[in-house]
Amino acid sequence: MTIKNLTLKILMLLSLFSCNTRKKAVQSDESFNNKLDSTTAKYSNDSIEVTEPSEKELFQKAYTDLIKSYNKNEIIDSIFIIRKDSYHVRVECICLKKTTVIIPKQFLIPFMNKDFPTHDFILNLVILKNNKSYFERTYEKKYFFKQLQNKNLRKFGVIFSPYIDRIDENLIVGASITVPLTDVGEGVGDTLKLTQLRK
């Protein structure tokens, strides 16, 4: 066998060997990528999954928020322009901090197996017209009794979630009267004609 033939055979073997090695490398890269893709997909699917809070967790959050509301007034503040006049409207939801409402345990089961004492709230409305004192009113729960369909709300409901809105020259002062720690409640409101208010 000549040196030329031997060199040619060695080059052919090396070529075959390197092709085989590259093929294995490509296969291992592919299998690695497949594993990576499946891991990533699994991780992606896990991160997309959002668990809804349980009823007990929602109750606990409502309880915590209620206790905080005893010491933190909720304030709604807005300015409305009608013709050339500016009306600065401020509504504050204030806890009276005296135990006047006892929520029966029947509303709170299964999360609380006893009656729950809480406080009443009021809404305090103040309106300035062109930066001068113009109108004030305090809303207690009984102000809205005629609007309530559920009679339990008269005994056990509390004023929550105040809001204000304007339709033309009318100011709407609204809130929810709700049995604390439950979803039993109704929306109530009062409509005032901003341009015709009297002190």
C-alpha positions as CSV (number, residue, x, y, z in Angstrom):
1,M,0.0,0.0,0.0
2,T,1.4,3.3,-1.0
3,I,1.7,6.3,1.3
4,K,-0.8,8.2,-0.8
5,N,-3.5,5.4,-0.4
6,L,-2.8,5.2,3.3
7,T,-3.1,8.9,3.8
8,L,-6.4,8.9,1.8
9,K,-7.8,6.1,4.0
10,I,-6.8,7.9,7.2
11,L,-8.5,11.1,5.9
12,M,-11.7,9.2,5.1
13,L,-11.7,7.6,8.5
14,L,-11.2,10.9,10.2
15,S,-13.9,12.5,8.1
16,L,-16.4,9.7,9.0
17,F,-15.4,9.9,12.7
18,S,-15.9,13.7,12.8
19,C,-19.3,13.4,11.1
20,N,-20.4,10.8,13.7
21,T,-19.1,13.0,16.5
22,R,-21.0,16.1,15.1
23,K,-24.1,14.0,14.8
24,K,-23.9,12.9,18.4
25,A,-23.3,16.6,19.5
26,V,-26.3,17.8,17.5
27,Q,-28.4,15.0,19.0
28,S,-27.3,15.8,22.5
29,D,-28.0,19.6,21.9
30,E,-31.4,18.7,20.6
31,S,-32.2,16.5,23.6
32,F,-30.9,19.3,25.9
33,N,-33.1,21.9,24.1
34,N,-36.1,19.6,24.3
35,K,-35.6,19.1,28.1
36,L,-35.1,22.9,28.5
37,D,-38.3,23.6,26.5
38,S,-40.3,21.2,28.5
39,T,-38.9,22.7,31.8
40,T,-39.6,26.2,30.6
41,A,-43.1,25.3,29.4
42,K,-43.8,23.7,32.7
43,Y,-42.4,26.7,34.6
44,S,-44.4,29.0,32.3
45,N,-47.6,27.1,32.9
46,D,-47.0,27.1,36.7
47,S,-46.4,30.9,36.7
48,I,-49.6,31.6,34.7
49,E,-51.7,29.7,37.1
50,V,-53.3,32.2,39.6
51,T,-55.0,30.8,42.6
52,E,-58.1,32.5,43.7
53,P,-58.2,33.4,47.4
54,S,-60.4,31.1,49.5
55,E,-63.6,32.3,51.2
56,K,-61.8,32.2,54.5
57,E,-59.0,34.4,53.2
58,L,-61.5,36.9,51.8
59,F,-63.3,37.0,55.2
60,Q,-60.0,37.5,57.0
61,K,-59.1,40.4,54.7
62,A,-62.5,42.0,55.2
63,Y,-62.1,41.7,58.9
64,T,-58.6,43.3,58.8
65,D,-59.9,46.1,56.5
66,L,-62.9,46.8,58.8
67,I,-60.6,47.1,61.9
68,K,-58.3,49.5,60.1
69,S,-61.3,51.6,59.0
70,Y,-62.1,52.5,62.6
71,N,-59.0,54.8,62.7
72,K,-58.7,55.8,59.1
73,N,-61.4,58.0,57.6
74,E,-62.2,57.5,53.9
75,I,-62.2,60.8,52.0
76,I,-63.6,61.7,48.6
77,D,-62.6,65.1,47.3
78,S,-63.6,66.7,44.0
79,I,-64.1,70.0,42.2
80,F,-67.0,70.7,39.8
81,I,-67.3,73.7,37.5
82,I,-70.8,74.9,36.7
83,R,-70.9,78.0,34.5
84,K,-68.5,80.4,36.2
85,D,-68.8,78.9,39.7
86,S,-66.4,76.3,41.3
87,Y,-67.8,73.8,43.8
88,H,-65.3,72.0,46.0
89,V,-67.1,68.9,47.3
90,R,-65.6,66.8,50.1
91,V,-67.2,63.7,51.6
92,E,-65.7,62.0,54.6
93,C,-66.7,58.6,56.0
94,I,-66.1,58.6,59.7
95,C,-66.3,55.8,62.3
96,L,-68.3,56.9,65.4
97,K,-66.1,54.6,67.6
98,K,-68.9,53.5,69.8
99,T,-70.2,50.0,69.7
100,T,-73.7,50.4,68.4
101,V,-74.1,47.6,65.9
102,I,-74.0,43.9,66.9
103,I,-73.7,41.6,63.9
104,P,-75.5,38.2,64.7
105,K,-73.4,35.1,64.2
106,Q,-75.9,33.8,61.6
107,F,-74.4,36.3,59.2
108,L,-70.8,35.3,60.0
109,I,-70.9,31.5,60.1
110,P,-68.8,29.5,59.2
111,F,-65.9,31.9,59.7
112,M,-67.0,33.4,63.1
113,N,-69.2,31.5,65.5
114,K,-70.2,34.4,67.8
115,D,-71.9,37.8,67.5
116,F,-69.6,40.5,66.4
117,P,-69.8,44.1,67.9
118,T,-68.8,46.9,65.5
119,H,-69.3,50.6,65.1
120,D,-71.6,52.8,63.0
121,F,-70.2,55.2,60.4
122,I,-71.5,58.6,59.2
123,L,-70.9,60.6,56.0
124,N,-69.9,64.2,56.5
125,L,-70.5,66.4,53.4
126,V,-68.8,69.9,53.0
127,I,-69.2,72.0,49.9
128,L,-67.3,75.2,49.2
129,K,-68.6,77.5,46.4
130,N,-65.8,79.7,45.0
131,N,-63.6,78.8,48.0
132,K,-66.3,80.1,50.5
133,S,-68.3,77.9,52.9
134,Y,-71.6,77.0,51.1
135,F,-73.3,73.9,52.4
136,E,-72.8,71.1,55.0
137,R,-74.7,67.9,55.8
138,T,-74.1,64.8,58.0
139,Y,-75.6,61.6,56.8
140,E,-76.4,58.9,59.4
141,K,-77.7,55.5,58.4
142,K,-81.3,56.3,59.3
143,Y,-81.3,59.1,56.6
144,F,-81.4,56.3,54.0
145,F,-83.9,53.9,55.7
146,K,-86.6,54.6,53.1
147,Q,-84.3,53.4,50.3
148,L,-83.5,50.1,51.9
149,Q,-85.3,47.0,50.6
150,N,-83.6,44.6,53.1
151,K,-84.9,45.4,56.6
152,N,-81.9,43.6,58.2
153,L,-79.8,46.5,56.9
154,R,-81.6,48.9,59.2
155,K,-80.4,47.0,62.2
156,F,-77.1,45.5,61.2
157,G,-76.0,47.6,58.2
158,V,-73.2,50.2,58.3
159,I,-72.3,53.0,55.8
160,F,-69.3,52.0,53.6
161,S,-67.8,53.0,50.3
162,P,-68.8,56.6,49.8
163,Y,-68.8,58.2,46.3
164,I,-69.8,61.4,44.7
165,D,-70.9,62.1,41.1
166,R,-72.4,64.9,39.1
167,I,-75.1,64.9,36.5
168,D,-75.6,68.4,35.0
169,E,-76.1,70.7,38.1
170,N,-77.0,67.8,40.4
171,L,-74.5,66.3,42.9
172,I,-75.1,62.7,43.9
173,V,-73.7,61.6,47.3
174,G,-73.8,57.8,47.5
175,A,-72.6,54.9,49.6
176,S,-73.3,51.3,50.4
177,I,-75.1,50.2,53.5
178,T,-73.7,46.7,54.2
179,V,-73.7,44.2,57.0
180,P,-69.9,44.2,57.9
181,L,-67.9,41.1,56.9
182,T,-70.7,40.0,54.5
183,D,-71.8,40.7,51.0
184,V,-75.3,41.7,52.2
185,G,-75.8,45.3,51.3
186,E,-77.5,47.9,49.1
187,G,-76.5,51.1,47.4
188,V,-78.1,54.4,48.6
189,G,-77.8,58.0,47.6
190,D,-78.9,61.6,47.9
191,T,-79.3,64.1,45.1
192,L,-78.6,67.8,45.6
193,K,-79.0,70.6,43.1
194,L,-75.6,72.4,43.5
195,T,-76.8,75.8,42.3
196,Q,-79.8,75.9,44.7
197,L,-78.4,74.7,48.1
198,R,-79.2,76.6,51.3
199,K,-77.1,76.6,54.4
